[in-house]
Amino acid sequence: MASPRAADDASIRWHDGVHIRGTPIWCDALRARDVCFVSSAHTVPNSKHGQLLATAETLALLGEAPGNTRLAVPYGRPFSLGKVRLELVRSGHGLGSAGLLADVDGRRVLYAGAINLRGGGLGGVADIRLCDTLVLAACYGVPLYRIPPVDQIVARVADFALEVTKSGGTAVLLVTSPSKAVDVVSRLADLISSGNRPALSFFGHRRIYDAAVRLRRSLPMLPRIRRYIGRPLAGHVLLWPVNRRDAMPDNLSTASQLALISGLAMDRDAVARLDVAAAFAWSNQAGYDELISYIDQCGARQVFLTHCQADTLATAVASADRNAYILGPPMQMNLFDNWPR
């Protein structure tokens, strides 16, 4: 049965991050730890940890920070930390995003974090691993969020951007993380280059630009995103953080329009609060049905759910053969780094 808050468990515990018991490893820790696994660059607000475990892409997105050591680990190549066998698995959430599988005293613990089973982005599709204990982010853990495949959305976003830019306006695309912005630009550029649509040029908020520059150092094939420096952008596309909606540039032409690019497009109240001209349900996180499918396929007897909709999903997946718990404090959807993707 689901409980309102998880009690201490033999496998994991929460304290401003997820600690895998029997190991020195913390996952997506919000305060400095000796060893921290980072599932995705936007999940960690600082990098003051002693050692960071992540993919090379995630470490690149985090940028340099003094005082820590960094271990870049590829997907699917087991390694050891002391007596603990570890493996990074693809989560599908974004370029370089990963889950961590740990074999601890004969128990398999999978910290999956945010996952994506649909694919459609640079992160690919989440890997399935059998485990005894699963920790999963439940940002879209209610039935409202049955999110369509990205392939059904890309052309609609391209048409929106082309219509606005053709009229002399700026097409502003509100996104929920820098990695999401890179995903969006990559898919739009691919669609335009493969068809008869006119070319689009992309500009980004400083954080989005910085992320794109870091990734292009190792992946030069990624489309270019230029930094927005305050000049009018008639006829261009601007990628902007959703939590900076109230700080939009005031020099955009009257022909400019805003669109939300997020699974939150399925929530009419969220769309109304953002006051956008269009909303597209383009997400790089799993919707309700996919979360349940992933839990079933992993076969865990203990499921720990984080983020804002953990309560509803925990009730849905708990059974006589599976305990489901809420892990950690409620997380609000009011920050660039914590919004669903």
WOCORBEL-V384003 format. One record per pair of residues at least 24 apart in sequence whose ideal C-beta (glycine too) atoms are under 10 Angstrom apart, sorted by the first residue. I is the first residue (numbers start at 0). GAP is how many residues later the second one is. D is the distance in Angstrom with one decimal. If there is no record, write none. Layout:
# WOCORBEL-V384003
[[I,GAP,D] [I,GAP,D]]
This chain:
# WOCORBEL-V384003
[[0,313,9.3] [0,314,8.8] [0,317,5.3] [0,318,8.6] [0,319,8.8] [0,321,9.8] [0,322,7.1] [0,323,8.2] [0,324,9.7] [1,301,9.3] [1,303,8.9] [1,308,9.3] [1,309,7.8] [1,310,9.5] [1,311,8.9] [1,312,3.9] [1,313,4.8] [1,314,8.5] [1,315,8.0] [1,316,4.2] [1,317,9.8] [1,320,9.8] [1,321,7.8] [1,322,4.8] [1,323,6.7] [1,324,7.6] [2,311,7.9] [2,315,8.8] [2,320,8.1] [2,321,8.4] [2,322,5.5] [2,323,7.2] [3,307,7.4] [3,310,8.8] [3,321,8.8] [3,322,6.3] [4,305,10.0] [4,306,9.8] [4,320,7.4] [4,321,5.6] [4,322,8.2] [4,323,8.8] [4,324,9.1] [5,296,9.1] [5,297,9.9] [5,298,5.8] [5,299,8.9] [5,304,9.7] [5,308,9.2] [5,317,9.0] [5,318,9.2] [5,319,3.5] [5,320,6.1] [5,321,5.0] [5,322,8.4] [6,318,7.8] [8,100,9.9] [8,124,7.3] [8,293,6.5] [8,295,7.5] [8,314,9.1] [8,316,7.8] [8,318,9.1] [9,94,9.5] [9,95,9.2] [9,97,7.7] [9,99,10.0] [9,122,9.8] [9,123,8.6] [9,292,8.8] [10,91,9.1] [10,93,7.3] [10,94,9.7] [10,96,6.0] [10,97,9.3] [10,98,5.1] [10,120,9.6] [10,121,7.1] [10,122,4.1] [10,123,9.7] [10,124,8.9] [10,289,9.8] [10,291,6.5] [10,293,8.5] [11,90,9.7] [11,92,9.8] [11,97,6.5] [11,99,7.8] [11,121,6.3] [11,122,9.7] [11,123,6.1] [11,290,8.4] [11,292,6.2] [11,313,9.9] [11,315,7.5] [12,291,9.6] [12,314,8.7] [12,315,9.9] [13,121,9.3] [13,290,8.1] [13,292,8.1] [13,311,9.8] [13,312,9.5] [13,313,5.0] [13,314,4.4] [13,315,8.3] [14,313,8.7] [15,312,8.3] [15,313,9.0] [16,26,9.5] [16,27,8.9] [16,32,9.9] [16,311,8.3] [17,82,9.6] [17,91,9.5] [17,93,5.9] [17,95,8.9] [17,117,5.6] [17,286,7.8] [17,288,7.6] [17,309,7.0] [17,310,7.7] [19,64,8.1] [19,66,9.5] [19,80,8.0] [19,82,5.4] [19,84,6.5] [19,87,9.6] [19,89,5.5] [19,91,7.0] [19,113,8.9] [19,115,8.9] [20,83,7.4] [20,84,9.4] [20,86,9.4] [20,88,8.6] [20,112,9.8] [21,60,10.0] [21,61,8.9] [21,62,7.5] [21,80,8.7] [21,82,4.5] [21,83,5.8] [21,85,8.2] [21,87,9.0] [22,58,7.1] [22,59,7.5] [22,60,8.7] [22,61,4.9] [22,63,8.6] [22,79,6.4] [22,81,6.0] [22,82,9.7] [22,86,8.8] [23,26,9.2] [23,27,8.9] [23,57,7.5] [23,58,7.6] [23,60,8.6] [24,26,9.5] [24,28,7.4] [24,56,7.0] [24,57,9.8] [24,59,7.4] [24,61,7.8] [24,75,7.5] [24,77,6.9] [24,79,9.3] [24,84,9.6] [24,86,8.7] [25,27,9.9] [25,85,9.7] [26,26,9.1] [26,72,9.1] [26,73,6.2] [26,75,9.4] [26,82,9.7] [26,84,4.4] [26,85,9.8] [26,86,7.3] [26,108,7.2] [26,279,10.0] [27,72,9.8] [27,83,8.1] [27,85,6.5] [27,86,9.7] [27,107,9.6] [27,109,9.2] [27,278,8.8] [29,298,9.5] [31,35,9.4] [31,36,9.0] [33,34,9.9] [34,34,9.6] [34,36,9.2] [34,46,7.3] [34,47,10.0] [35,32,8.7] [36,34,9.7] [36,36,9.2] [36,44,10.0] [36,49,8.4] [36,51,8.3] [36,61,8.3] [36,62,9.0] [36,63,4.7] [36,65,9.0] [36,74,6.9] [36,76,9.2] [37,24,7.0] [37,32,9.6] [37,58,9.5] [37,59,9.4] [37,60,8.5] [37,62,9.5] [37,75,9.4] [38,49,9.3] [38,52,6.4] [38,54,7.4] [38,55,9.7] [38,57,9.6] [38,58,6.0] [38,59,5.9] [38,60,6.4] [38,61,7.3] [38,72,7.1] [38,73,8.0] [38,74,3.7] [38,75,7.0] [38,76,9.6] [38,96,9.9] [38,98,8.6] [39,51,7.5] [39,53,5.6] [39,54,5.8] [39,55,9.2] [39,56,7.4] [39,57,4.2] [39,58,7.8] [39,73,6.8] [39,74,6.7] [39,83,8.8] [39,97,9.7] [39,137,7.9] [39,139,6.8] [39,244,9.8] [39,297,9.8] [39,301,9.1] [40,53,8.3] [40,54,9.4] [40,55,7.3] [40,56,8.4] [40,136,8.3] [40,137,7.6] [40,138,6.8] [40,170,7.6] [40,173,9.2] [40,296,9.4] [41,51,9.6] [41,52,8.2] [41,55,9.4] [41,72,9.7] [41,134,8.6] [41,135,4.5] [41,136,6.8] [41,137,6.7] [41,138,8.8] [41,165,9.4] [41,169,9.0] [41,293,9.7] [41,294,7.7] [41,295,4.8] [41,296,8.5] [41,297,9.5] [41,299,8.8] [42,50,9.4] [42,54,9.0] [42,70,7.0] [42,71,8.0] [42,94,8.9] [42,134,9.4] [42,294,7.2] [42,295,8.7] [43,293,8.8] [44,290,9.3] [44,292,6.7] [44,293,9.7] [50,30,9.2] [52,26,9.4] [52,28,8.1] [52,33,7.7] [52,35,7.8] [52,45,9.2] [52,47,7.3] [53,34,8.0] [53,42,7.4] [53,43,9.2] [53,44,6.9] [53,46,9.4] [54,33,6.5] [54,35,9.2] [54,36,10.0] [54,40,8.8] [54,41,4.3] [54,42,7.6] [54,43,5.3] [55,40,7.0] [55,162,6.9] [56,37,8.7] [56,38,5.2] [56,39,2.6] [56,40,8.3] [56,41,9.2] [56,65,8.8] [56,66,9.3] [56,122,8.8] [56,157,8.8] [56,158,6.6] [56,161,7.3] [56,162,7.9] [57,30,9.8] [57,36,8.8] [57,37,8.5] [57,38,4.2] [57,39,6.9] [57,40,7.2] [57,121,9.0] [58,37,8.1] [58,155,9.4] [59,35,9.5] [59,36,7.5] [59,151,8.8] [59,153,9.7] [59,154,4.6] [59,155,6.2] [59,156,9.7] [59,157,6.9] [59,158,6.4] [59,159,9.2] [60,33,9.0] [60,34,8.2] [60,35,6.8] [60,36,9.9] [60,116,9.7] [60,117,7.0] [60,118,6.9] [60,121,9.3] [60,149,8.8] [60,150,5.5] [60,151,9.8] [60,153,5.8] [60,154,6.9] [61,34,10.0] [61,149,9.9] [61,152,8.7] [62,147,7.6] [62,148,9.2] [62,151,6.7] [63,150,9.9] [71,24,9.7] [72,25,8.0] [72,27,9.2] [73,24,9.5] [74,24,9.7] [74,49,9.1] [74,52,7.5] [75,25,9.9] [75,51,7.6] [77,25,8.7] [83,25,9.8] [86,40,9.5] [86,42,7.9] [87,39,9.5] [88,26,9.7] [88,37,7.7] [88,38,4.2] [88,39,8.5] [88,40,5.7] [89,25,9.1] [89,26,9.3] [89,33,7.1] [89,34,5.5] [89,35,7.0] [89,36,6.1] [89,37,4.7] [89,38,10.0] [90,24,4.9] [90,25,6.9] [90,26,10.0] [90,32,6.9] [90,33,9.0] [90,34,9.3] [90,35,5.2] [90,36,7.7] [90,45,10.0] [90,46,9.4] [90,193,9.7] [90,194,9.6] [90,195,9.6] [91,24,3.4] [91,25,6.7] [91,26,7.8] [91,27,6.3] [91,28,9.0] [91,29,7.5] [91,30,9.8] [91,31,4.8] [91,32,5.5] [91,33,4.9] [91,34,4.0] [91,35,8.2] [91,192,7.3] [91,193,8.8] [91,194,8.2] [91,198,9.9] [91,202,10.0] [92,28,8.4] [92,30,5.4] [92,31,9.7] [92,33,7.8] [92,44,8.6] [92,84,9.3] [92,86,7.9] [92,87,9.4] [92,90,9.9] [92,190,9.9] [92,191,5.6] [92,192,6.3] [92,193,8.8] [92,248,6.8] [93,27,6.7] [93,28,6.8] [93,29,4.6] [93,30,9.8] [93,83,7.1] [93,84,8.9] [93,85,3.6] [93,86,6.7] [93,88,7.8] [93,89,6.5] [93,190,5.6] [93,191,9.3] [93,247,7.3] [94,26,7.7] [94,27,4.0] [94,28,5.6] [94,29,9.0] [94,83,10.0] [94,84,5.8] [94,85,10.0] [94,87,6.3] [94,88,7.3] [94,91,8.7] [94,116,9.4] [94,120,6.5] [94,124,7.9] [94,127,8.7] [94,189,9.6] [95,26,8.5] [95,27,7.4] [95,83,7.7] [95,119,8.2] [95,122,9.9] [95,123,9.9] [96,24,9.6] [96,25,9.4] [96,26,5.2] [96,27,9.3] [96,29,9.1] [96,82,7.4] [96,187,8.4] [96,244,9.8] [97,25,9.1] [97,28,9.7] [97,29,9.1] [98,27,7.5] [98,28,7.5] [98,30,7.8] [98,32,9.8] [98,35,9.4] [98,36,8.8] [98,37,9.0] [99,35,9.2] [100,26,9.0] [100,28,5.2] [100,29,9.5] [100,30,6.9] [101,29,9.1] [101,31,9.3] [102,28,9.6] [102,29,9.9] [103,28,9.5] [103,29,9.3] [105,26,8.8] [106,24,8.5] [106,25,4.9] [106,26,6.7] [106,195,9.5] [107,24,5.1] [107,25,7.4] [107,26,9.4] [107,190,9.4] [107,191,9.7] [107,192,8.6] [108,24,4.6] [108,25,8.0] [108,26,7.6] [108,191,9.0] [108,193,9.0] [108,195,9.8] [109,24,5.1] [109,25,7.1] [109,26,8.5] [109,188,6.3] [109,190,7.2] [110,24,4.6] [110,25,8.7] [110,26,9.9] [110,193,9.2] [110,195,9.9] [111,24,5.0] [111,25,7.6] [111,174,9.7] [111,182,7.4] [111,183,9.5] [111,186,7.8] [111,188,9.8] [112,24,5.3] [112,172,9.9] [112,193,8.2] [112,194,9.6] [113,24,9.3] [113,25,6.7] [113,26,9.6] [113,170,8.1] [113,171,5.1] [113,172,7.8] [113,192,9.2] [113,193,8.2] [113,226,8.5] [113,227,6.9] [114,169,9.7] [114,170,7.3] [114,171,5.2] [114,175,7.8] [114,176,7.7] [114,179,5.8] [114,183,9.9] [115,31,9.6] [115,34,9.3] [115,167,7.8] [115,168,5.2] [115,169,5.8] [115,170,5.7] [115,171,9.6] [115,174,7.8] [115,178,9.6] [115,225,8.3] [116,168,9.8] [116,169,5.5] [116,170,9.0] [116,172,9.2] [116,173,4.5] [116,174,8.7] [116,176,6.6] [116,177,6.1] [116,180,9.1] [117,29,7.3] [117,30,8.4] [117,31,5.3] [117,32,6.5] [117,33,8.9] [117,165,8.3] [117,166,8.5] [117,167,9.4] [117,168,7.5] [117,169,8.2] [117,172,6.8] [118,30,8.1] [118,31,7.6] [118,32,9.0] [118,165,9.3] [119,28,9.9] [119,29,6.1] [119,30,2.9] [119,31,6.0] [119,32,9.3] [119,33,8.5] [119,34,8.0] [119,63,8.3] [119,67,7.3] [119,162,8.3] [119,163,9.3] [119,164,7.7] [120,29,6.5] [120,58,8.6] [120,59,8.2] [120,61,8.9] [120,62,4.1] [120,63,8.6] [120,65,7.7] [120,66,7.1] [120,161,9.1] [120,162,9.4] [120,163,4.9] [120,220,9.4] [121,57,7.9] [121,60,6.7] [121,61,5.5] [121,64,5.9] [121,65,8.7] [121,93,8.8] [121,97,8.6] [121,100,8.2] [121,162,8.8] [122,56,7.8] [122,60,7.5] [122,161,6.3] [125,160,7.6] [125,164,8.8] [125,168,6.8] [125,171,9.8] [127,165,9.5] [127,166,7.2] [127,168,9.9] [127,169,4.8] [127,170,6.4] [127,171,9.3] [128,168,9.1] [128,169,6.5] [128,170,9.4] [128,171,9.8] [129,167,8.4] [129,168,6.3] [129,169,5.1] [129,170,8.3] [130,167,5.4] [130,168,7.1] [130,169,5.1] [130,170,9.2] [130,171,9.1] [130,172,9.8] [131,166,9.5] [131,167,8.5] [131,168,6.1] [131,169,6.1] [131,170,6.7] [132,165,9.6] [132,167,5.8] [132,168,7.7] [132,169,4.4] [132,170,7.8] [132,171,7.2] [132,190,9.9] [133,160,8.4] [133,161,6.5] [133,164,5.1] [133,165,8.7] [133,166,3.8] [133,167,9.1] [133,168,7.2] [133,169,5.0] [133,170,7.0] [133,171,9.0] [133,188,9.6] [133,190,9.5] [134,165,9.2] [134,167,9.3] [134,168,8.0] [134,169,4.7] [134,170,7.9] [134,171,6.9] [134,190,9.9] [134,192,6.6] [134,193,9.7] [135,150,8.7] [135,155,6.8] [135,158,7.0] [135,159,6.8] [135,162,8.5] [135,164,9.0] [135,167,6.7] [135,168,7.4] [135,169,5.8] [135,170,7.3] [135,171,9.0] [135,174,8.8] [135,177,8.4] [135,181,9.6] [135,188,9.8] [135,191,9.2] [136,148,7.4] [136,149,8.7] [136,154,8.8] [136,168,7.7] [136,169,5.2] [136,170,4.9] [136,171,9.5] [136,172,9.6] [136,173,8.5] [136,190,9.9] [136,194,9.0] [136,203,8.9] [136,204,9.8] [137,147,9.6] [137,148,9.0] [137,150,9.0] [137,153,6.2] [137,157,9.8] [137,165,9.8] [137,166,9.9] [137,167,4.4] [137,168,6.7] [137,169,5.2] [137,170,7.7] [137,171,5.0] [137,172,4.5] [137,173,8.5] [137,174,7.9] [137,175,4.4] [137,176,7.8] [137,178,9.8] [137,179,9.6] [137,186,9.9] [137,188,8.8] [137,189,9.7] [137,193,9.9] [137,202,9.7] [138,37,9.8] [138,124,7.9] [138,125,9.4] [138,144,8.8] [138,146,5.5] [138,147,8.6] [138,148,9.6] [138,152,9.1] [138,167,8.9] [138,168,4.9] [138,169,6.4] [138,170,6.5] [138,171,9.2] [138,174,9.9] [138,192,8.4] [138,194,7.8] [138,199,8.6] [138,200,8.1] [138,201,3.7] [138,202,7.4] [139,123,5.6] [139,124,8.9] [139,126,8.6] [139,127,9.9] [139,143,7.2] [139,145,6.0] [139,146,6.6] [139,147,4.9] [139,148,6.0] [139,149,9.7] [139,150,8.4] [139,151,7.0] [139,167,9.1] [139,168,9.3] [139,169,6.7] [139,173,8.8] [139,200,5.8] [139,201,9.2] [140,145,9.3] [140,146,9.1] [140,147,6.3] [140,150,6.1] [140,151,9.1] [140,164,6.9] [140,165,9.9] [140,166,7.6] [140,167,8.0] [140,168,3.4] [140,169,6.2] [140,170,7.9] [140,171,5.3] [140,172,3.3] [140,173,8.1] [140,174,9.6] [140,175,7.8] [140,176,9.3] [140,199,9.8] [141,125,9.6] [141,145,9.5] [141,146,6.1] [141,149,10.0] [141,166,9.6] [141,167,5.2] [141,169,9.3] [141,170,4.8] [141,171,7.5] [141,174,8.9] [142,144,9.1] [142,145,5.1] [142,146,8.3] [142,169,8.2] [142,170,9.9] [142,173,8.5] [143,119,9.7] [143,122,5.9] [143,123,6.6] [143,124,9.6] [143,143,9.0] [143,144,7.4] [143,165,9.4] [143,168,9.8] [144,118,5.8] [144,119,8.6] [144,121,5.7] [144,122,8.0] [144,136,8.5] [144,138,8.1] [144,140,8.9] [144,141,8.9] [144,142,4.5] [144,143,5.1] [144,144,8.9] [144,145,9.4] [144,146,9.0] [144,164,8.2] [144,195,8.0] [145,117,9.8] [145,120,7.8] [145,135,9.3] [145,141,5.3] [145,142,6.0] [145,143,5.8] [145,144,8.9] [146,115,9.8] [146,116,5.0] [146,118,9.0] [146,119,6.9] [146,134,5.5] [146,135,8.5] [146,136,5.1] [146,137,9.8] [146,138,8.0] [146,139,7.8] [146,140,3.7] [146,141,8.4] [146,142,8.8] [146,143,7.8] [146,193,9.8] [147,115,9.6] [147,118,9.2] [147,132,9.7] [147,133,6.0] [147,134,8.8] [147,135,9.2] [147,139,8.8] [148,133,9.8] [149,33,8.4] [149,34,9.5] [149,37,6.9] [149,130,9.8] [149,131,9.3] [149,132,5.8] [149,133,8.0] [149,134,7.9] [150,36,8.9] [150,40,9.8] [151,128,9.8] [151,129,8.9] [151,130,9.3] [152,31,9.9] [152,34,9.0] [152,108,8.5] [152,112,9.0] [152,127,5.2] [152,128,6.4] [152,129,4.5] [152,130,9.1] [153,30,8.7] [153,33,5.0] [153,34,6.8] [153,36,8.4] [153,37,5.5] [153,126,9.0] [153,128,7.5] [154,32,9.9] [154,33,9.5] [154,36,6.5] [154,40,8.8] [154,42,9.1] [155,103,9.6] [155,122,8.4] [155,124,6.0] [155,125,9.8] [155,126,8.9] [156,27,7.3] [156,30,8.3] [156,31,6.6] [156,34,8.9] [156,80,9.7] [156,102,7.1] [156,104,6.6] [156,121,8.5] [156,123,5.2] [156,125,6.6] [157,29,8.7] [157,30,5.5] [157,31,9.7] [157,33,5.4] [157,34,6.5] [157,37,8.7] [157,39,6.2] [157,42,7.8] [157,79,9.8] [158,38,8.4] [159,77,9.8] [159,97,7.7] [159,99,5.6] [159,101,9.8] [159,117,8.2] [159,118,5.5] [159,120,7.6] [160,27,7.0] [160,31,9.4] [160,36,9.4] [160,39,5.8] [160,41,9.3] [160,75,9.3] [160,76,5.2] [160,77,10.0] [160,96,9.4] [160,98,8.1] [161,26,9.7] [161,30,8.5] [161,35,6.1] [161,36,6.3] [161,37,9.7] [161,38,7.0] [161,75,9.4] [162,94,8.6] [162,115,9.9] [163,71,9.0] [163,72,9.8] [163,73,8.4] [163,89,9.9] [163,91,6.9] [163,92,6.7] [163,93,4.9] [163,94,9.4] [163,95,8.5] [163,113,8.3] [163,114,9.3] [164,33,8.3] [164,35,6.6] [164,36,8.7] [164,68,9.1] [164,69,8.1] [164,70,4.8] [164,71,6.4] [164,72,6.7] [164,90,9.1] [164,91,9.3] [164,92,9.9] [165,32,7.7] [165,69,7.8] [165,89,9.4] [166,67,9.3] [166,68,8.8] [166,86,8.9] [166,87,9.9] [166,88,4.6] [166,89,9.1] [166,90,9.0] [167,66,5.1] [167,67,6.2] [167,85,6.1] [167,86,9.3] [167,87,4.9] [167,88,8.8] [168,64,9.0] [168,65,6.7] [168,66,7.8] [168,67,9.4] [168,83,7.4] [168,84,5.4] [168,85,7.6] [168,86,3.2] [168,87,4.0] [168,88,6.1] [169,33,8.6] [169,58,9.8] [169,62,7.8] [169,63,4.4] [169,64,6.4] [169,65,7.7] [169,66,5.9] [169,67,7.4] [169,68,5.4] [169,70,9.9] [169,78,9.8] [169,79,8.3] [169,81,9.5] [169,82,5.0] [169,83,6.8] [169,85,8.1] [169,86,4.1] [169,87,8.1] [169,88,9.1] [170,29,8.0] [170,31,9.8] [170,62,9.1] [170,64,9.2] [170,65,7.7] [170,66,4.8] [170,67,7.2] [170,68,9.8] [170,84,9.8] [170,85,7.4] [170,86,6.5] [170,87,8.4] [170,88,7.1] [170,106,9.5] [170,107,9.5] [171,31,9.9] [171,61,8.8] [171,64,9.9] [171,65,7.9] [171,66,4.8] [171,67,8.1] [171,68,5.5] [171,73,9.5] [171,76,7.0] [171,77,8.8] [171,80,7.3] [171,84,6.4] [171,85,7.0] [171,86,4.4] [171,87,7.1] [171,88,9.9] [171,104,8.5] [171,105,9.1] [172,29,9.0] [172,31,9.6] [172,64,6.4] [172,65,7.1] [172,66,5.4] [172,67,7.0] [172,69,9.8] [172,85,8.0] [172,86,5.6] [172,87,8.2] [172,88,5.1] [172,103,9.8] [172,105,9.7] [172,107,8.8] [172,109,9.4] [173,64,9.7] [173,65,8.4] [173,66,5.6] [173,67,7.4] [173,68,4.4] [173,69,9.2] [173,70,8.6] [173,71,6.4] [173,74,9.2] [173,84,6.2] [173,85,6.8] [173,86,4.9] [173,87,6.4] [173,88,7.5] [173,90,9.7] [173,100,6.8] [173,102,6.7] [173,105,9.0] [173,165,9.9] [174,29,9.1] [174,30,9.1] [174,33,7.5] [174,64,5.8] [174,65,7.3] [174,66,6.9] [174,67,6.5] [174,84,9.9] [174,85,8.6] [174,86,5.3] [174,87,7.2] [174,107,9.0] [174,161,9.1] [174,164,9.3] [174,166,8.5] [175,65,7.7] [175,66,5.3] [175,67,8.2] [175,84,9.1] [175,85,8.0] [175,86,5.3] [175,87,8.9] [175,88,7.9] [175,107,8.7] [175,108,9.0] [175,109,9.3] [175,157,9.1] [175,159,9.6] [175,160,6.9] [175,161,8.7] [175,162,8.9] [175,163,4.2] [175,164,6.8] [175,165,5.1] [176,30,9.0] [176,31,8.9] [176,34,8.5] [176,64,8.2] [176,65,9.1] [176,85,9.8] [176,107,8.6] [176,159,6.9] [176,160,7.0] [176,161,9.6] [176,162,7.7] [176,163,9.9] [176,164,6.0] [177,26,8.1] [177,27,8.5] [177,28,9.9] [177,29,5.5] [177,30,4.9] [177,31,8.7] [177,32,7.4] [177,33,3.4] [177,34,7.5] [177,36,9.2] [177,37,9.1] [177,47,9.6] [177,61,8.8] [177,63,8.4] [177,158,8.8] [177,159,9.7] [178,29,9.4] [178,32,6.7] [178,33,9.7] [178,36,8.5] [178,105,7.7] [178,162,8.1] [179,28,9.1] [179,31,9.9] [179,59,8.9] [179,61,9.8] [179,62,9.4] [179,81,7.3] [179,82,7.9] [179,102,8.5] [179,103,8.6] [179,104,6.0] [179,105,9.6] [179,159,9.4] [179,161,5.3] [180,24,8.2] [180,26,8.8] [180,27,4.4] [180,28,9.2] [180,30,7.3] [180,31,7.4] [180,44,7.2] [180,58,4.3] [180,59,8.7] [180,60,8.6] [180,80,8.6] [181,26,7.8] [181,29,6.4] [181,30,5.7] [181,33,6.3] [181,34,9.3] [181,37,9.4] [181,40,6.7] [181,41,8.5] [181,43,7.4] [181,57,8.9] [182,78,9.3] [182,99,8.5] [182,101,6.0] [182,158,8.9] [183,24,9.9] [183,41,9.9] [183,53,9.3] [183,55,6.9] [183,77,5.8] [183,96,9.6] [183,98,7.0] [183,100,9.4] [184,27,7.6] [184,37,8.0] [184,38,5.1] [184,39,8.6] [184,40,5.7] [184,52,8.1] [184,54,6.9] [185,26,9.8] [185,29,10.0] [185,33,9.7] [185,35,9.2] [185,36,6.3] [185,37,5.9] [185,39,9.9] [186,36,9.6] [186,95,8.6] [187,35,8.1] [187,49,7.8] [188,33,8.8] [188,34,4.0] [188,35,9.0] [188,36,10.0] [189,33,8.4] [191,31,9.6] [192,30,9.2] [199,35,9.2] [199,36,7.5] [199,37,5.3] [200,24,9.4] [200,25,7.3] [200,32,8.8] [200,34,8.0] [200,35,5.0] [200,36,6.9] [201,24,6.9] [201,26,9.8] [201,34,7.3] [201,35,5.0] [201,36,7.9] [201,37,6.5] [202,24,7.0] [202,25,4.5] [202,26,8.7] [202,28,9.2] [202,30,5.9] [202,33,5.8] [202,34,7.0] [202,35,5.0] [202,36,7.1] [202,37,9.3] [203,24,6.2] [203,33,9.2] [203,34,7.2] [203,35,4.3] [203,36,7.8] [203,37,9.4] [204,33,8.0] [204,34,6.6] [204,35,5.3] [204,36,5.6] [204,39,6.8] [204,42,9.4] [204,44,9.9] [204,131,9.5] [205,35,9.6] [206,32,9.9] [206,34,6.7] [206,37,9.2] [206,129,7.7] [206,130,9.9] [207,30,9.5] [207,31,5.0] [207,32,7.9] [207,33,7.4] [208,30,8.7] [211,27,9.0] [231,24,9.4] [240,94,9.6] [240,95,4.6] [240,96,9.5] [240,98,9.1] [241,28,9.6] [241,32,7.1] [241,34,9.6] [241,91,9.5] [241,92,9.9] [241,93,9.6] [241,94,6.7] [241,97,6.0] [242,90,9.5] [242,91,6.9] [242,92,5.7] [242,93,4.1] [242,94,8.4] [242,95,9.0] [242,96,6.9] [243,92,7.2] [244,28,8.9] [244,29,5.7] [244,30,7.9] [244,31,8.4] [245,28,9.9] [245,29,10.0] [260,80,9.6] [261,71,10.0] [261,77,7.1] [261,78,6.6] [261,79,6.8] [262,24,6.7] [262,76,9.6] [262,77,5.5] [262,78,7.0] [263,69,7.6] [263,75,7.2] [263,76,6.0] [263,77,9.3] [266,66,9.6] [266,73,9.5] [269,63,8.0] [269,69,9.5] [269,70,9.6] [281,59,9.2] [282,57,6.8] [282,58,5.6] [283,56,9.5] [283,57,4.7] [284,55,5.7] [284,56,4.6] [285,55,9.9] [286,53,9.8] [287,24,8.6] [287,25,7.4] [287,28,8.1] [290,25,8.8] [290,26,8.1] [291,24,6.5] [291,25,6.0] [294,27,7.9] [294,29,8.1] [295,26,9.1] [299,24,9.4] [302,24,9.4] [303,24,8.6] [305,24,9.7] [305,25,7.1] [306,24,4.9] [306,25,9.7] [306,26,8.8] [306,31,7.9] [306,33,8.0] [307,24,6.6] [307,25,5.7] [307,26,10.0] [307,30,8.3] [307,31,9.5] [307,32,7.9] [308,24,9.4] [308,31,8.7]]
